[in-house]
Amino acid sequence: SFGCLSSKISKMHKELDCGDDDELPVNNAAEGISKGIATAIEEYQKQYPGKKPVVVMVVQPGETNSIDQRDLQFLLNVKYGVKLVRKTLAELSECQYHADTKELDVGNGEIAGVVYYRAGYTPDDYPSDTEWKGRSIVEHSTAIKCPDIFYHIFGAKKVQQALAGEGILEKFAKSASDSELVRTSFAGLYALGEGDDQATLDMALANPNDYVLKPQREGGGNNLYDDELVEALKSMSYQERGGYILMQKIRAPSSDGFLVRRGDIVYNGDCVCELGVFGISLREYDTTNNRIILDDVVGHILRAKPSKTNEGGVAAGYAYLSSPKLI
């Protein structure tokens, strides 16, 4: 998320003359994301000619991140003539699913060509069977999903831990040197509640400030640090520990910064940043050659927070959107 707002932040810092042009990298995240979704609609029309596909953005009831989302909606409409409709998982459960064609009719004869999940990443998004029904209908439909279920579960900490295991990454890399290069960016990930985890448990309890206890969640506000980590590990059963992984704490370099909220400077001091990269990958799995239609890096996002704040996440209220300055 925040691809569109990140693009605006980069433009704002250029407008405020926060650095020379070669110091402030261009951020085309909004344009790139809209191009990727529009290309997916184009591909859907090729595979199912004569249909009237639209983009369905899955949102939360009472969505609080609508500004970033609406910007993408306008971009798709103005630049590509692609219509986007917003639906909650509960609303999708009431849409007409044609079992014979696997088409998902979202109303007015419009077929879901692309379903873009901006919700559905937290257990809170599935309070009843109704929401699970909506998710199931989407997954069984002909719509192109963003992300597809494979990329979605990649966000689960246990899957990330498994990929970091010995010999696993090598199955997906083109060469040993590629896997070694990728592995240099990994933090230490350790299993809990699997096999004999006593050594991992002892390691964490001996040096709790060096680790983070992470559940199967995203978005910030769910991790355990320091004393909370110790208390949790001492009280959890073996089975309960299996719902978490232990991760090496990343100690990012800090720099002076101002953090602004609603026009006011709310913090002035040491900050740390987290850089994220937006990529677009559109591919067809059901072919022998795994046809790649689009695969590109389109932009970036930079989150800044006070250096003494453990948690992250802009929507969770811990971090602030920023943009990089190259030095």
Disulfide bonds with the S-S distance in Angstrom:
none
